[in-house]
C-alpha cells in the first residue's frame, strides 16, 4: 500500500521582485505535486506592528514573488492548471491608504 504523497514546502526566502526571462527558477516541481508555498506580504515585511509610514518603505521590495517555480515538462506557451487548496493568513495584517498605513489584528481570518 502506497503512503500519502509528500508535500513540499517552498520557502519565501527564495523570492524575486520582478519576473523576466533572465530569472532562473528557484524551484523545480513535478506535474501533480502538492506544494505549500510561503509568501511575504506586499511590502516584504517592512511594515512592523508598531507602525511605519508606507512612504518610508523601499518600494523596490514591493510585491515579492516566491520562486520562480518551473514545472517539469512544461514548455513555453503551454497552459497549466493550478488548484489552490487553501489560503492561510498571518495573525496580523495591514492595509494602506498612502502615505499612511494601519496595522490591523486578524480575527477569524478577517482584518
N, C-alpha and C positions, 0 to 999 in steps of 0.2 A: 504494500500500500504506500503510495507516494505521500509525502508530507505536504503541508500547505506551502505555496510558493513564498520565497523570501521577499521581503520588502526592503528596498534600498533607500537610504536617506541621502538626499543631495543637499549639502550644506550651503547656506547663503554666503559662506566665506569665499566661494568662487562666484564672483559677480562682476558684471560689466555695466557700463552706463550708456552704451550705445552698441547696436548690432551693425557690424559692417562685414563685408566679405573677408576682411583681414583677420577677424577674430576667430581663433581656433576653438573648437568645442572644449569645454571644461569637463564634460561628462559624455560617455557613450552608453546608450541603453539599448536593450533588445526590444523588438516589437512585442507588445503584450505585457511587458514588465510593469509591475506595480511599484510606484515611487512615492516617497514623501519628499516634497520639495519645500525647503525652508526659504522664506523670503524676508527681505528687510522692508521697513516702511518706506514711504515715498520720499522721505528726506534722509534715508540711510542712517537712522538713529541719531540724528543731530538735534532733535527736539527733546530735551530732557524733561522729566516730570516737573521740575521746578520752574520750567518755562524759559524759552529763548525765543526772541522775536524771529519770525520766519525770514525777515530781511537780513538777519545776521548769519544765515547758514550758507554753506558753499553750494551754490546752485549746480555746479558741475557734478555733484553727487546725488542729484535728484533722480528719482525713478530707477533705482538699481534693479537689474535683472539677474536672477540666478541662472548661471550657465555660461555660455550657450550649451544646449543639450543636443547631441547628434543621435539619431535613431539608426541603428544598424540596418543597412539595406535601403534606406531612403535615399532617393536621388532628387536633384533639383526639379521643380515643377510637379512633384508628386503631392497628392493631397493626403494628409494624415488626420486620423480621428483621435481625439484625446478625450477621455472620460474623466471628469472631476468627481471624485467620490465624496470628498469632504473638504470644508474650509474651516480652519480653526483660527480664532483671533487671539491676539495678545490680551493680557489683563488690563492694559492701559492703552489708550489711543489718543490721537489728537486730530483736530481739524483746524483749518486755516482760513482766515479771511485777510489776505495780505494787507498790510505788512505785519499784522499781529496774529498770534495763534493761540489756541486754547487747548489745554490738556484735559481730557475727559476720562473718568473711570468707565470701564466696560462692565456692564451688569447683564447677565443673561444674553451674552453675545451682542449687546446693543450699547452704543455710546450715546 
